[in-house]
Amino acid sequence: MLPYASRTAKALLLAASTSLAAPPADPLDAKYGAAVPPAYVKQYEADRSGKVLLNPYLQVATPEFPALLEPGDGTYKWVIDVAGRVAIVREVPHPLGRAYPNGFHRPEDGSDREPGYVETYGHVAALGGAPGRIGGEILWDAESRAFTVNNKSGRYTKHNADRTPEQLAEAARLIREVVDPGGVSWGPVFYLLDYAPPDVRRELLADPRLEYDLPETKGRPYVVVLDGAPSAFAAKGPGGGTDLVSSGPR
């Protein structure tokens, strides 16, 4: 009896340890990417106790309580949280940020900031520094009078291996369902290759949909993954757009 009991106990322990080592897969991981801590937090984004400050314009969008954008606002930042909700913040100056009278070169994305630039709230201020899924920007395009969406986030997108065009398209569909663009339409959704995982970038560089924001130098490559669409909150017709993930160039 003892050997049998011993074998049974070992089998139960093995099953328990296997269960603990491999928790059930989260379906949101495939849809929006795995939730991971931000790649980094800038010094000014946290107070002296190490607590990341939330953006005062934070909106967590749900079907019951949609977020609202203001046409004409230049930049909003968005990120999908652990629960699969859209957190959105306006890009505004941070109270602990510094001003740069002469401008400066930003190493994280290679951009140059104009003289007078003031450090702003980043994506981490949408989640208080907590883990997040894919993230990016919502940008106002004055020429088309529409909001475009992209995957530009150095905290939650660029440094992760599972941030794909399909996940951006899924996130954009969710954004269109729960975010009111303020009476205007949605523009295209841009997957920026500079924020793609290396293997995805290599594959998309040979994609016929590939375009460049700077054609003369082949700089800032991108593909459109979702076409523009009217707002789901407009008086006529729901939004949704045309899925271009598997189709040709726009």
C-alpha positions, -999 to +999 in steps of 0.1 A: +000+000+000+028+024+008+045+023-026+012+028-044+004+057-021+038+072-028+034+069-065-001+085-063+013+114-042+041+119-067+017+120-096-005+145-079+025+167-071+037+165-107+002+175-120+000+204-096+035+217-105+027+214-142-005+233-137+013+260-118+041+263-144+018+266-174-013+288-165-041+289-190-034+312-220-051+345-219-071+350-252-064+387-250-027+379-255-033+368-291-057+397-298-038+427-283-004+412-273+008+400-240+006+424-211+042+434-200+057+462-179+068+493-197+102+491-213+113+520-192+100+549-170+116+583-173+130+600-143+104+628-142+074+605-147+075+592-111+075+611-078+101+607-050+084+576-037+087+559-071+050+562-079+042+569-116+019+599-119-014+594-138-022+618-166-051+641-154-068+637-188-069+599-185-100+582-200-106+544-198-130+538-226-158+512-224-191+507-243-209+521-213-186+550-208-170+560-242-139+582-243-142+615-261-117+632-284-116+668-292-110+676-329-080+698-333-060+683-304-027+672-319-018+640-300-034+614-278-016+583-265-034+550-261-026+516-247-047+484-241-046+474-204-045+440-189-083+437-190-085+446-227-097+481-222-085+512-240-067+538-218-063+572-235-044+603-224-038+637-240-002+647-246+002+676-222+032+689-202+042+669-171+044+689-138+078+673-130+091+676-166+119+699-178+118+726-205+145+727-231+151+763-244+175+751-271+156+718-280+173+684-278+178+651-296+155+624-282+175+591-282+145+567-279+131+575-313+159+596-330+137+627-332+148+663-327+127+685-304+122+721-312+135+749-289+111+754-260+101+717-258+086+707-225+086+670-213+051+655-214+031+627-200+040+594-217+022+561-222+031+550-186+008+577-173-022+560-188-016+529-166+003+543-137+033+523-148+014+490-148+018+463-175+001+469-208-005+454-242+000+471-276-001+509-276+003+539-299-009+573-308-042+589-320-032+619-342-054+647-355-049+652-393-060+688-401-060+682-439-085+654-438-102+665-406-099+630-392-081+611-364-055+585-374-042+557-353-007+542-351+015+518-330+041+544-319+049+535-283+084+530-270+071+516-237+045+490-247+051+483-285+086+488-297+105+464-274+081+435-275+083+405-299+045+399-303+033+434-315+019+426-350-001+444-376-031+422-369-030+432-332-029+469-342-059+464-364-078+447-336-069+475-312-081+501-337-114+483-341-119+484-304-109+521-303-135+529-330-162+510-309-155+528-276-140+562-285-161+591-298-139+612-322-160+642-316-182+644-347-154+637-372-143+605-390-115+581-385-086+582-408-063+552-417-045+530-392-007+530-397+016+502-386+050+519-382+078+495-390+102+514-367+081+501-338+078+465-351+096+434-339+127+427-360+112+397-378+079+415-386+099+445-399+120+423-422+088+406-436+070+439-442+099+456-459+091+432-488+054+438-486+037+454-516+017+477-493+049+493-480+051+531-481+074+557-466+067+589-447+100+602-461+101+586-496+133+604-507+153+587-480+130+557-475+126+568-439+098+559-416+083+529-434+047+519-427+018+499-440-019+507-437-038+480-418-072+495-416-088+520-439-106+552-427-142+550-416-170+572-403-175+574-365-197+548-349-211+576-328-222+597-358-259+601-366-257+578-397-242+544-398-216+526-377-178+527-383-155+498-387-135+504-419-121+480-444-096+454-431-065+458-452-042+434-433-044+408-461-050+431-490-029+451-514-018+487-510-043+515-504 
